[in-house]
Amino acid sequence: MFQDNILLLTDSYKQSHYKQYPPNTTEIYSHFESRGGEFPATVFFGLQYFLKQYLSGIVVTEEKIKEAEEICKQHFFGNDNIFNRSGWEYILKNHGGILPLEIKAVPEGSKIPVHNILMSVRNTDPNCYWLTNFVESLLVQTWYPTTVATISHEIRQLIWKYLNINGDVSLLPYKLHDFGFRGVSSVESAGIGGAAHLINFRGTDTIVSMLVARDYYNAKYPIAESIPASEHSTITSWMRENEVKAFENMLTAYPEGFVAIVSDSFNIYNACEILLGEILRDKVLNRNGTVVIRPDSGYPPEVVVKVLNILGEKFGYRCNNKGFKVLNDHVRVIQGDGVDFEMINKILTRVQDNGWSADNIAFGMGGALLQKLNRDTQKFAFKCSAAVIDGQLVEVYKEPITDKEKNSKPGKLKLVETGSSSPIKYITVKNDVTTENLQDVLQTVFLDGMLTVDESFETIRTRNRVTANRTIHI
């Protein structure tokens, strides 16, 4: 498989970089950070996956060296003087095929304000100075699960805000459901992106996300939950005149627990008012569970409120202790079309303005959760900030006059946590700066081919809750 050869999992031009550093370079130190973006902090997640999948153990072999050499020769117009055969043979001979690197990182699940170091990488063998930035291309891909975790987390905070005003905050873990498998670019994206979402919520239809959590983060079942649900094919195959029979079949097939019925195949309002609200009303109310009605078209804030009003009229509602309406427990709503951070805010605002509690609605989020994002959503960058040349530590940085936002930090860095308990601040400083005995938040997670930290998914989930509640954005 093409993912199996670490010698080829980089940008093409990096194959030539071993010749480009200053003479007598023995160490390259680089760091990774978010330089800003849509949100003021990021939830770091995904590094353990990449370390286990691609960097751990014996990853350099004679066969892989030969394959990479042949491909690079073809790739560089037949030039056989580009590929660093001697460097890789050195790693094979002197390190048994493991990578002489030290990687430090903030604990996964931590919420760290932007403009702070999240990860550092350095070579541990002076002959492998070129290796640090060779692995940049792969390690920077942690931008993806980190950005998904951040978006999911910010939506969690948003929904919590509304529930705190008008509903039951204990319902929060199931308020955002991952619908993203079909909307991503690969199975791997679905797995690691979906797992990133699950540190914030427990609802998913992306089964592979649970496998990533199990196989790479030591998760124990149950990791997340889902419910039986219809799609348009299972409703429309009954034909328009038999839509009510399709609904009745759902109620009969799943007589207990939650079941979701997509109801906009023809007329969402008629489906709620007549088909479910009159013809099948007794079946819904006598069922031992909750029927979740899914609108899937139209302008969501308008459609959701109208659906709530119809369901309230047909099935009844009560007012909770905060003065907001909550539907009969046998019916709820999930909005899964057109959902992103801004739309959820608009829907919940309209719902609240019309006297309804956020208890009544959950959200399904697909492409906007796992795919409608990129490395610049949070402006991630990996930059060399220090080198050892002729035995001397040199601070390295960039300072382009055309874009001050791309200035990079110089020196070897640490992240320190200030403040007592809540709120706290994170500050990135140079290693040699005295910080009143404050410990570096960065911990060594990978050293010379081996993970030195192997955390559980539950630990990361718990950490996310703690740091989210204590972090101040600076």
Rosetta blueprint (number, residue, H / E / L):
1 M L
2 F H
3 Q H
4 D H
5 N L
6 I H
7 L H
8 L H
9 L L
10 T L
11 D L
12 S H
13 Y H
14 K H
15 Q H
16 S H
17 H H
18 Y H
19 K H
20 Q L
21 Y L
22 P L
23 P L
24 N L
25 T E
26 T E
27 E E
28 I E
29 Y E
30 S E
31 H E
32 F E
33 E E
34 S E
35 R L
36 G L
37 G L
38 E L
39 F L
40 P L
41 A E
42 T E
43 V E
44 F L
45 F L
46 G L
47 L H
48 Q H
49 Y H
50 F H
51 L H
52 K H
53 Q H
54 Y H
55 L H
56 S L
57 G L
58 I L
59 V L
60 V L
61 T L
62 E H
63 E H
64 K H
65 I H
66 K H
67 E H
68 A H
69 E H
70 E H
71 I H
72 C H
73 K H
74 Q H
75 H H
76 F L
77 F L
78 G L
79 N L
80 D L
81 N L
82 I L
83 F L
84 N L
85 R H
86 S H
87 G H
88 W H
89 E H
90 Y H
91 I H
92 L H
93 K H
94 N H
95 H H
96 G L
97 G L
98 I L
99 L L
100 P L
101 L E
102 E E
103 I E
104 K E
105 A E
106 V L
107 P L
108 E L
109 G L
110 S L
111 K E
112 I E
113 P E
114 V L
115 H L
116 N L
117 I E
118 L E
119 M E
120 S E
121 V E
122 R E
123 N E
124 T L
125 D L
126 P H
127 N H
128 C H
129 Y L
130 W L
131 L H
132 T H
133 N H
134 F H
135 V L
136 E H
137 S H
138 L H
139 L H
140 V H
141 Q H
142 T H
143 W H
144 Y H
145 P H
146 T H
147 T H
148 V H
149 A H
150 T H
151 I H
152 S H
153 H H
154 E H
155 I H
156 R H
157 Q H
158 L H
159 I H
160 W H
161 K H
162 Y H
163 L H
164 N H
165 I H
166 N H
167 G L
168 D L
169 V H
170 S H
171 L H
172 L H
173 P H
174 Y H
175 K L
176 L E
177 H E
178 D E
179 F L
180 G L
181 F H
182 R H
183 G H
184 V L
185 S L
186 S L
187 V H
188 E H
189 S H
190 A H
191 G H
192 I H
193 G H
194 G H
195 A H
196 A H
197 H H
198 L H
199 I L
200 N L
201 F L
202 R L
203 G E
204 T E
205 D L
206 T L
207 I H
208 V H
209 S H
210 M H
211 L H
212 V H
213 A H
214 R H
215 D H
216 Y H
217 Y H
218 N L
219 A L
220 K L
221 Y L
222 P L
223 I L
224 A L
225 E E
226 S L
227 I L
228 P L
229 A E
230 S L
231 E L
232 H H
233 S H
234 T H
235 I H
236 T H
237 S L
238 W L
239 M L
240 R H
241 E H
242 N H
243 E H
244 V H
245 K H
246 A H
247 F H
248 E H
249 N H
250 M H
251 L H
252 T H
253 A H
254 Y L
255 P L
256 E E
257 G E
258 F E
259 V E
260 A E
261 I E
262 V E
263 S L
264 D L
265 S L
266 F L
267 N L
268 I H
269 Y H
270 N H
271 A H
272 C H
273 E H
274 I H
275 L H
276 L H
277 G H
278 E H
279 I H
280 L L
281 R H
282 D H
283 K H
284 V H
285 L H
286 N H
287 R L
288 N E
289 G E
290 T E
291 V E
292 V E
293 I E
294 R E
295 P L
296 D L
297 S L
298 G L
299 Y L
300 P H
301 P H
302 E H
303 V H
304 V H
305 V H
306 K H
307 V H
308 L H
309 N H
310 I H
311 L H
312 G H
313 E H
314 K H
315 F H
316 G L
317 Y E
318 R E
319 C E
320 N L
321 N L
322 K L
323 G L
324 F L
325 K E
326 V E
327 L E
328 N L
329 D L
330 H L
331 V E
332 R E
333 V E
334 I E
335 Q E
336 G L
337 D L
338 G L
339 V L
340 D L
341 F H
342 E H
343 M H
344 I H
345 N H
346 K H
347 I H
348 L H
349 T H
350 R H
351 V H
352 Q H
353 D H
354 N L
355 G L
356 W E
357 S L
358 A H
359 D H
360 N H
361 I E
362 A E
363 F E
364 G E
365 M E
366 G L
367 G H
368 A H
369 L H
370 L H
371 Q L
372 K L
373 L L
374 N L
375 R H
376 D H
377 T H
378 Q L
379 K L
380 F E
381 A E
382 F E
383 K E
384 C E
385 S E
386 A E
387 A E
388 V E
389 I E
390 D L
391 G L
392 Q E
393 L E
394 V E
395 E E
396 V L
397 Y L
398 K L
399 E L
400 P L
401 I L
402 T L
403 D L
404 K H
405 E H
406 K H
407 N L
408 S L
409 K L
410 P L
411 G L
412 K L
413 L E
414 K E
415 L E
416 V E
417 E E
418 T E
419 G L
420 S L
421 S L
422 S L
423 P L
424 I E
425 K E
426 Y E
427 I E
428 T E
429 V E
430 K E
431 N L
432 D L
433 V L
434 T L
435 T L
436 E L
437 N L
438 L L
439 Q L
440 D E
441 V L
442 L L
443 Q E
444 T E
445 V E
446 F E
447 L E
448 D L
449 G L
450 M E
451 L E
452 T L
453 V L
454 D L
455 E L
456 S L
457 F H
458 E H
459 T H
460 I H
461 R H
462 T H
463 R H
464 N H
465 R H
466 V H
467 T H
468 A H
469 N H
470 R H
471 T E
472 I L
473 H L
474 I L
